[in-house]
Amino acid sequence: GTTFLGYVYPDEKERRGKAGRTEVYCCHKCGAISRFPRYNSASNVLRSRVGSCGEYSMLILRFFRALGFDARWVVDWSDHVWAEIRMSGDWIHVDPCEAAIDNPLLYESWGKKQTHIVAFHPSIDSSHADSCIEDITTIYTSDNTTAIEERREDPAELIETSLVDTRKALQTKLRGVLQSSSLDA
């Protein structure tokens, strides 16, 4: 086994591979220190053949989009990420780490009490502005809204206000990127 020692800034090679951070582990048997760069580039994840839920969910998301499917990235703020693909108008759960499809209550079977699960679906189309960041916690638990709100440390109004503010900031940033790229063309 190994022990997680913490995060470090990626070295030059890891930064070239678009690693956002690097995890450091120590082997229990030999004491060797190993690095696990968390790549944000599909090509580097494919090349290294190493990943975890973050890398594999990013890959499946990119594959879906490359194939023309509407897809979004889902973050369980406690410790896991996966993707969803839109099929016949519905968002379908796809977790490549667990080889799970359309099994949104999977994480409850782990004994988890979901608090914050958020879907990210950035779009420059203003008609989708309300769904570019969406709280979807209720989809991934059989608990009612009252039970979820009791687990959360923040009031529902603060969470909704934060989502609205973040949606606006994301839309502004996406428009800026689009304008910048059209000026470069």
Helices and strands as residue ranges (DSSP letters): E 2-8, H 12-16, E 19-27, E 33-39, H 42-48, H 53-66, E 71-76, E 80-87, E 90-95, E 100-101, G 106-110, E 117-120, G 126-131, E 133-135, G 137-140, H 145-151, H 156-184
